Amino acid sequence: MSATDGQHSADLNVQTISSIAHLARLSLDEKQSAEYAQSLNKILGMMESLKGIDTDGVEPLKSPFDHPQPLRADVVSEVNHRENYQAVAPATQDGLYLVPRVIE
C-alpha cells in the first residue's frame, strides 16, 4: 500500500488483525488476515482524508430531503388477538407466555 492510498501511521497489520480475530473468536487464516488488514487500512485512510475537508459554514442536515416525511396517524388499526394466540400455548399467565426455566 502506498502513501497515495491513504496510508497513515496507525496502519493495521496481519498480526493486529489476527489478534483482533482471536479476541472475537473468529477463525482467519493468514491470507484472510492480510485481506482484512488491507481493506481496513483503506477505510482508515478514507477517514483520514475526510478529516481534511473544510466544513466551516456548512449547516448540518436533519434530513437529505427538502420536505419532512409524512407520518401516519398513531391509531389502532388491528384487533387484539392475544387470547386467540395464547389459547394454543402450553402455559400462560397474565397475558404472558410461560416457558421452562433455563437458568438456575
Residue frames as qw, qx, qy, qz and C-alpha x, y, z in Angstrom:
[[0.000, 0.892, 0.452, 0.000, 0.00, 0.00, 0.00],
 [0.458, 0.300, -0.009, 0.837, 1.49, 3.33, -0.98],
 [0.107, -0.311, -0.371, 0.869, 1.19, 6.72, 0.65],
 [0.273, -0.003, -0.339, -0.900, -1.26, 7.72, -2.08],
 [0.458, -0.322, -0.790, -0.251, -3.68, 5.03, -0.91],
 [0.482, -0.703, -0.045, -0.521, -4.20, 6.96, 2.33],
 [0.774, -0.116, -0.509, 0.360, -1.59, 5.12, 4.40],
 [0.233, -0.827, 0.176, -0.480, -1.05, 6.66, 7.80],
 [0.073, 0.534, -0.746, 0.392, 0.96, 5.93, 10.92],
 [0.553, -0.153, 0.651, -0.497, -1.64, 3.67, 12.58],
 [0.612, 0.244, -0.601, -0.454, -1.80, 1.02, 9.85],
 [0.850, -0.213, 0.380, -0.296, -3.25, -2.32, 10.82],
 [0.222, 0.487, -0.818, -0.210, -1.01, -5.28, 10.03],
 [0.700, -0.037, -0.666, -0.254, -1.67, -9.01, 9.75],
 [0.367, -0.033, -0.777, 0.510, -0.59, -9.59, 13.34],
 [0.229, 0.039, 0.346, -0.909, -3.03, -6.97, 14.66],
 [0.667, 0.021, -0.322, -0.671, -5.89, -8.40, 12.59],
 [0.630, -0.008, -0.776, 0.032, -5.06, -11.92, 13.82],
 [0.146, -0.032, -0.680, 0.718, -5.07, -10.69, 17.43],
 [0.443, 0.053, 0.114, -0.888, -8.44, -8.98, 16.96],
 [0.705, 0.032, -0.555, -0.440, -9.83, -12.11, 15.29],
 [0.451, -0.015, -0.831, 0.324, -8.63, -14.22, 18.23],
 [0.096, 0.069, 0.520, -0.846, -10.34, -11.89, 20.72],
 [0.589, 0.145, -0.048, -0.794, -13.52, -12.03, 18.66],
 [0.621, -0.038, 0.776, -0.109, -13.23, -15.83, 18.43],
 [0.699, 0.634, -0.062, -0.326, -13.01, -15.69, 14.63],
 [0.779, -0.147, 0.502, 0.345, -11.01, -18.18, 12.62],
 [0.450, 0.863, -0.131, -0.189, -8.95, -16.35, 10.00],
 [0.881, 0.032, 0.154, 0.446, -6.05, -17.74, 8.02],
 [0.433, -0.400, 0.159, 0.792, -3.00, -15.68, 7.03],
 [0.182, 0.283, 0.562, 0.756, -4.47, -14.75, 3.63],
 [0.204, -0.771, -0.561, -0.224, -7.77, -13.58, 5.11],
 [0.451, -0.713, -0.188, 0.502, -5.96, -11.55, 7.77],
 [0.362, -0.167, 0.324, 0.858, -3.89, -9.84, 5.07],
 [0.024, 0.499, 0.612, 0.613, -7.02, -9.07, 3.01],
 [0.334, -0.820, -0.464, 0.030, -8.82, -7.64, 6.04],
 [0.473, -0.534, -0.016, 0.700, -5.78, -5.59, 7.00],
 [0.248, 0.087, 0.443, 0.857, -5.60, -4.09, 3.50],
 [0.137, -0.638, -0.616, -0.440, -9.35, -3.39, 3.41],
 [0.426, -0.790, -0.372, 0.238, -9.44, -1.83, 6.88],
 [0.443, -0.360, 0.113, 0.813, -6.39, 0.31, 6.11],
 [0.118, 0.347, 0.512, 0.777, -8.18, 1.66, 3.03],
 [0.304, -0.770, -0.529, -0.188, -11.20, 2.54, 5.19],
 [0.508, -0.670, -0.172, 0.513, -8.99, 4.22, 7.80],
 [0.381, -0.058, 0.306, 0.870, -7.20, 6.12, 5.02],
 [0.040, -0.582, -0.550, -0.597, -10.51, 7.34, 3.68],
 [0.425, -0.805, -0.401, 0.104, -11.49, 8.52, 7.16],
 [0.506, -0.430, 0.037, 0.747, -8.18, 10.40, 7.43],
 [0.212, 0.208, 0.430, 0.853, -8.86, 12.14, 4.11],
 [0.215, -0.736, -0.561, -0.314, -12.35, 13.12, 5.31],
 [0.483, -0.663, -0.278, 0.499, -10.77, 14.87, 8.30],
 [0.375, -0.182, 0.220, 0.882, -9.09, 17.25, 5.87],
 [0.064, 0.587, 0.589, 0.551, -12.34, 18.52, 4.34],
 [0.017, 0.010, -0.266, 0.964, -13.23, 22.07, 5.34],
 [0.179, -0.559, -0.790, -0.177, -16.77, 22.03, 6.71],
 [0.117, -0.344, -0.333, 0.870, -16.77, 25.52, 8.22],
 [0.317, 0.250, -0.082, -0.911, -20.04, 27.27, 7.45],
 [0.423, -0.073, -0.792, -0.435, -21.82, 24.05, 6.40],
 [0.582, -0.248, 0.311, -0.709, -25.08, 23.61, 8.29],
 [0.173, -0.058, 0.981, -0.069, -25.85, 20.07, 9.48],
 [0.501, -0.094, -0.509, -0.694, -28.83, 18.40, 7.83],
 [0.599, -0.100, 0.595, -0.527, -31.67, 16.79, 9.71],
 [0.752, 0.315, 0.578, -0.041, -32.69, 15.02, 6.53],
 [0.307, -0.159, 0.560, 0.753, -31.43, 14.97, 2.95],
 [0.132, 0.579, 0.729, 0.342, -34.99, 15.61, 1.75],
 [0.011, 0.292, 0.044, 0.955, -36.47, 19.08, 1.25],
 [0.592, -0.399, -0.163, -0.681, -39.84, 18.13, 2.70],
 [0.377, -0.327, 0.751, -0.433, -40.50, 16.41, 6.02],
 [0.216, -0.040, -0.952, -0.214, -41.56, 12.80, 5.81],
 [0.604, -0.331, -0.137, -0.712, -45.30, 12.34, 6.31],
 [0.060, -0.131, 0.911, -0.387, -46.21, 10.35, 9.38],
 [0.420, -0.370, -0.729, -0.393, -49.25, 8.16, 9.61],
 [0.511, -0.573, 0.097, -0.633, -51.77, 8.78, 12.35],
 [0.117, 0.232, -0.894, 0.365, -50.98, 6.90, 15.55],
 [0.714, -0.097, 0.146, -0.678, -54.23, 4.99, 15.79],
 [0.510, -0.110, 0.849, -0.080, -55.02, 1.33, 16.45],
 [0.535, 0.369, -0.417, -0.636, -55.63, -0.40, 13.14],
 [0.503, 0.080, -0.855, -0.097, -55.64, -4.04, 14.21],
 [0.768, -0.484, -0.091, -0.409, -57.77, -6.03, 16.62],
 [0.223, -0.561, 0.750, -0.268, -56.02, -7.57, 19.64],
 [0.859, 0.077, -0.427, -0.270, -55.81, -11.34, 19.03],
 [0.013, -0.527, 0.766, -0.367, -53.80, -12.21, 22.14],
 [0.692, -0.122, 0.551, -0.451, -56.41, -14.55, 23.62],
 [0.898, 0.383, -0.039, -0.215, -56.66, -16.47, 20.34],
 [0.507, 0.617, -0.574, 0.182, -52.87, -16.80, 20.03],
 [0.127, -0.448, 0.755, -0.462, -52.40, -17.81, 23.65],
 [0.852, -0.068, 0.172, -0.490, -55.26, -20.33, 23.59],
 [0.935, 0.262, -0.238, 0.014, -52.95, -22.86, 21.90],
 [0.192, 0.660, -0.606, 0.400, -49.92, -22.08, 24.11],
 [0.628, -0.123, -0.744, 0.192, -48.95, -24.73, 26.67],
 [0.439, -0.584, -0.502, 0.463, -48.88, -22.23, 29.56],
 [0.132, 0.582, 0.090, 0.797, -49.74, -18.56, 30.00],
 [0.379, -0.603, -0.544, 0.444, -50.25, -16.25, 32.95],
 [0.067, -0.788, -0.167, 0.589, -51.44, -12.62, 32.99],
 [0.540, 0.822, 0.008, -0.181, -51.14, -12.38, 29.19],
 [0.029, 0.737, -0.663, -0.130, -47.56, -13.71, 29.12],
 [0.879, 0.194, -0.426, -0.090, -46.19, -16.99, 27.79],
 [0.626, -0.623, 0.457, -0.102, -44.69, -19.22, 30.45],
 [0.729, 0.477, -0.491, 0.024, -41.60, -21.19, 29.46],
 [0.893, -0.319, -0.217, 0.233, -39.41, -23.64, 31.36],
 [0.301, -0.902, 0.277, 0.137, -36.62, -22.12, 33.45],
 [0.845, 0.440, -0.161, 0.258, -33.31, -22.39, 31.62],
 [0.298, 0.536, -0.472, 0.634, -31.08, -20.50, 34.07],
 [0.686, -0.526, -0.496, 0.083, -30.88, -21.60, 37.67]]
